[in-house]
Amino acid sequence: MSGEAYWLPVIFILLMGVAILIYAVLDGFDLGVGILLPMGKPQHRNTMIASIGPFWDANETWLVLAVGLLLIAFPTAHSAILGYLYLPAFFLLLGLILRGVAFDFRAKAHAEHQNRWDRCFKAGSILASMAQGYMLGIYVTGFSGGILAIGFGLLSAVCVTAAYAFIGACWLILKSEGDLQRWAAGRAKITAILMIVGVAAVSGVNPLMSSEVFDKWFSLPQAFLLLLIPFMCAILFVTLFVYLRHFPYNNDFGSWVPFACAVGIFILCFQALAYSYFPYIVPGKLTIWEAASAPESLRFILYGAAVVLPSIMAYTVFMYRIFRGKAQALSYY
């Protein structure tokens, strides 16, 4: 294999991985805010939606980028993965569409109808999150099929939904104050426990589903280095619980700590999954080199990615900088 034919697929799988990770963090927290919407507290709902209002639509750009890179750089894998995940992908898109419609319509509806659109926004957030979790669970089991794979997919759906609710609660601690902030801290504790269950379940199933994954994690000497991932993850969870145990603090001290811990946990979990399956893009079936487009096509696409990716990154940083600070309750009139 020539150098170009080897390295171009590696570059594109890294770009796709970065896009998926950023999407999981950014759209994860705004999905989480939607999941957590309290139906009985309209003032809290307005502030919660205001906290994600400038960001939620742009966050989904990273999903479009990731799927686009999969399609053009690894077309064989794109058709194989969507063939296995056609139905949950349909529910994912349905949930995202429902969220978008509800978000826009609630801004134009009379006060007595806003509650209905908030319920739709919450339902769309739950549906999209559970679809993503189910897709992850089926992917981890190597698309093996059968009742056990489906059962694990359902467990993964619940735990990923809890993980999004967890990072959403941590986002609200950062962006809100007063009663809403204290309410979010309580939800962060509960959802963090569910996320721990999910991380433990995926970590346990990963090595059992593949002898290659087992050897990667438990062969010496790399096993000692890899222990840093669960160790750092445990430290971040402990830091989170210690901080929340004494919450709230004077002058909003350290309100960024829970969100920083959540982002760190997401990054570590993603690193563990990426390490487990590389160089496979379809677990146990298709490597990145087998699924990649021709080197000439990848080289041409890379020129476009070199412009598009930094542009999206710069826009994202600029947007979050402009809308930093505490969220205020929405007002449409």
C-alpha positions, -999 to +999 in steps of 0.1 A: +000+000+000+014+034-010+019+061+015-009+082+002-033+053+000-025+045+037-025+080+052-054+096+034-080+072+050-064+077+084-067+115+080-103+113+070-113+089+098-096+114+122-116+143+107-148+122+110-140+113+146-135+150+155-168+159+139-186+131+158-170+140+191-178+177+188-214+168+178-218+145+208-207+173+231-224+203+216-256+187+203-255+165+234-260+193+258-289+209+238-306+175+234-301+171+271-317+204+279-347+194+258-349+160+276-349+178+310-376+204+301-400+205+332-436+207+319-449+223+351-425+253+352-430+276+321-405+302+334-378+275+338-386+262+303-382+296+288-348+301+304-336+266+295-346+271+259-330+305+259-297+289+271-295+268+239-314+291+215-283+306+198-265+273+195-288+243+189-292+246+152-256+252+145-246+223+167-262+199+142-238+211+115-213+187+130-236+158+124-241+168+088-203+171+084-197+137+100-222+119+078-210+138+047-174+127+054-186+091+058-205+092+025-177+107+004-146+093+020-159+058+030-189+051+007-188+013+012-190+018+049-218+044+045-240+019+027-232-009+050-238+010+082-270+026+071-282-008+058-280-020+094-293+012+110-319+024+085-348+022+110-331+040+140-317+065+116-352+073+104-363+079+140-332+100+146-342+123+117-378+123+128-368+135+163-345+162+150-372+175+126-398+175+155-373+195+176-368+220+148-405+225+141-414+228+178-386+253+185-397+276+158-435+272+164-433+278+202-418+312+194-449+321+174-476+304+193-499+321+219-490+315+255-517+288+260-503+267+231-466+270+240-469+241+264-479+218+235-449+228+215-426+224+245-439+188+248-430+182+212-395+197+217-390+174+247-404+143+228-382+151+198-351+154+220-359+121+237-365+103+204-333+116+188-312+107+218-326+072+222-322+066+184-285+076+187-280+054+218-296+024+201-274+029+170-243+030+192-254-002+210-260-020+178-226-007+164-208-019+196-222-054+192-208-055+156-243-056+140-245-092+152-283-092+154-304-113+177-323-106+209-291-099+230-279-073+205-313-057+205-315-058+243-281-041+246-291-015+220-321-006+242-299-004+273-275+018+253-305+040+242-315+047+278-279+053+289-270+076+261-302+096+267-292+098+304-257+110+293-272+137+272-294+147+300-263+147+323-243+171+301-274+192+295-279+196+333-242+205+336-247+231+309-277+246+328-255+249+359-231+270+339-257+291+321-285+296+347-288+308+383-311+307+413-338+280+415-332+267+380-295+262+387-302+243+419-327+222+401-302+214+374-276+203+400-300+178+413-307+164+379-269+162+372-264+139+402-292+115+390-282+114+354-245+110+362-253+077+380-272+065+349-243+075+327-219+055+349-241+025+344-240+030+306-202+035+305-197+003+326-221-016+304-204-006+271-169-012+286-179-047+297-196-057+264-168-043+242-141-069+250-167-097+251-179-091+216-145-092+199-113-111+207-094-083+190-108-056+213-101-079+243-065-082+232-061-045+227-073-037+262-058-065+283-025-073+266+006-062+283+023-037+284-004-013+268-029-024+294-011-003+320-013+028+299-049+022+289-059+020+326-054+058+326-087+062+306-110+047+332-089+062+360-092+097+346-129+091+340-134+081+376-115+112+388-138+134+368-169+117+382-156+121+417-147+157+411-183+163+399-199+147+429-177+165+454-185+198+437-222+191+436-223+179+472-216+214+485-236+232+458-245+261+455-215+283+462-212+320+468-207+342+438-214+313+414-180+299+422-169+271+398-202+269+379-181+258+349-167+227+368-196+203+361-197+211+324-159+208+321-161+174+339-189+162+315-169+173+284-138+155+297-159+123+304-173+124+268-138+128+253-124+099+273-153+076+264-149+085+228-112+078+229-119+044+244-144+035+216-121+048+189-091+028+202-113-003+205-123-004+169-095+012+149-088+005+120-123-010+115-151+013+104-176-015+103-166-036+134-149-069+124-160-065+088-145-035+070-113-015+077-109+021+067-086+012+038-111-013+024-140+012+026-121+043+014-126+061-018-098+062-044-067+082-032-073+107-060-108+114-048-097+117-012-069+141-021-094+163-039-119+162-010-091+170+015-087+204-002-123+212+005-122+198+041-091+220+048-113+251+041-147+239+055-136+224+088-116+254+101-144+277+089-170+258+109-146+256+139-140+294+138-177+301+135-185+278+164-159+295+187-171+329+177-207+321+183-200+307+218-179+337+226-206+362+216-233+344+236-213+336+267-227+345+301-259+336+319-291+329+299-321+352+304-358+342+301-372+344+266-395+372+256-412+373+222-433+404+227 
